[in-house]
């Protein structure tokens, strides 16, 4: 039995895993870099340990250091979250050698399908449709040859990792050299592997993924699909379930393909099969051998806690449900709130968070580790929070998410909230007519910078006034409200 879980990650996903562990009565261990020393998730764990400097290569990617802490803290299992080492077969293998359970698939499965090239080969061999491409590592010359034979544009893709990193669309032969250098460097920095392959670029498809779960006894199920087409630079901004572009017949075909791939490699634990969909047809892309950022929308429509199921499977347990037991109810939609300026082509925004007001209300979930005094740096992903709303139908869920986002206030950095509010009001989006280039190909984003800056200035002024009031002698004679007390504590 698993008794102590070390969470080898940071931020909102670390906090999310810690919460499920706490509900299961498990002891928890957090790890952190110097940049995350004062993060909320660190304080929420039963025990916490410093990994190293802020740079991921010196902290969250240090397999030796993480296993050293696992031994010191007597952790018998490690949950990798997403990103960093979550899809690293060497890490899973090192955990097994150290006699620490890896809460994820076995190293052999990660190597079989976690690498996109190997996953393509597996799908091709077993008759599952894939996009035309080269199922091996390529250099600039080979990519150019493929572009000339298949026609441009083509897509360079990293063999490792996910999240859109290490991908570049190449529209002419002259762009290949620079695109390859950029993609290789990005993939190597994010995943420690700069290997690239190439595919034909499919214009304006939907990006749809299927959530799978499997145990060590051969039981495998899928939990339906998630629509992930709203993206910028191949990274997702909005996810929802079910997809407005998938009917029951297509869902069954894609679910069957996802389960088949998992069974072919003896897959265990949670994973996601990603597909491109257009005109009722689908093409297999890859398997993400981890928990996805967008897993909450599946949890909201199925009522299942995926982290608890991951832990149960890693403990050697049997999946508590068969395919016919999977029930989906209503609609869920998630907005990724990132520290980016949508009015400047989603440029990163860095700085210190001066104030936060989180949304709430019925059927609204907020996954975040955000708090005043949080420093948003260039070392990590720009994701600040995920706001998820459930509704009886898609329109209801969209309206609820919009209401929640209007309540969400963050002072100190630019965020994608203004983009999300405009997107949710867009008639084409509300009709479900979306594709992967929806944002980049002419979404009419209206610049409300002046209004946002006035609001941020007003909030910052209110916070400063409260700070001064709390410090004045006269304030001591006046009882503070609970909100004022809370704010004063946060600003210390």
Order of alpha helices (4+ residues) and beta strands (2+ residues): beta-alpha-beta-alpha-beta-alpha-beta-alpha-beta-alpha-beta-alpha-beta-beta-alpha-beta-beta-beta-beta-alpha-beta-beta-alpha-alpha-beta-beta-beta-beta-beta-beta-beta-beta-alpha-beta-alpha-alpha-alpha-alpha
